[in-house]
Amino acid sequence: MNISTKETIVKLIENNVAKCSVLVFLLFVSVSSYAKTLTCGLKKVTIQGNQITKIVHEDGTVHTGGSISKNWKYDGASIKHRLFDKPILCGNKPKSRNEIIAELSSKFTEKPSLYGMSQKEAKQMKAYTANLMKTNNACHLLVDAAKSTSRKGMFYVDCNDKSSNTKRYWISKNELKQGIAKNAMTPVSESLAKKICNREFKKRTNNPSTYDPSLILGTSSRKVERTGRNVIEIEFKASNSFGVEGKYVGHCILEGGSPIEVTIRDR
């Protein structure tokens, strides 16, 4: 074999080695950049390499970027939030309805203090929310629940219906204990909300007979479907105890048609 032939063979070998190296590199890049979507509990989780890049939570909210890397870890079989001890197993098989209900309602007993509850209250909330998801169409998926910090002896439950519209339920300590079913809070009609708030403003003036509201141009109204509230503002005139007329703005919040906040200020 002459020198020229040997050089040709060496070059062919070198070229083949280079091609193989490129193929191995491309295969590595392809595998490492391949993104797969898993079902982890009730969450849809996108994994790239061994990192979580996206989480679609039970209530439809989506997390990406830094908030994931700071709080969530993936170990190849499950995901885990830094605040919880129990990992969430991942797989390709979607959960059954009963599994979904059991998983969502059981979170309270894992860390009751996160929801302002005692262990006993957390167990009651587990049973209450499980039954709510089974029997109430407005509570297709549980979003959140906790003991109220502003209403003594009350608990709230937030749910999504099948269209991902959020509704709120208020339940007392006794209703929670007894498992008494409640309907979600819903706003009343605009006309009824104005009527209720108009009455509330009038009875709070010094001389109700002088109460003169501007119900067309001086009124604003909006609904907050999530909490079942109406927010009304009405401009009005009224005389004080000395007969001097003043100009005012009344601010009124209704929840399920009942006043929870009524204030009046000068304008």
PyMOL commands that set and color helices and strands:
alter all, ss='L'
color gray80, all
select helices_A, chain A and resi 3-33+66-71+97-105+107-110+112-115+119-135+173-178+190-203+208-210
alter helices_A, ss='H'
color red, helices_A
select strands_A, chain A and resi 35-40+43-48+51-56+62-64+72-74+78-81+88-91+141-147+154-160+166-172+212-224+229-239+245-255+258-266
alter strands_A, ss='S'
color yellow, strands_A
deselect
rebuild
show_as cartoon
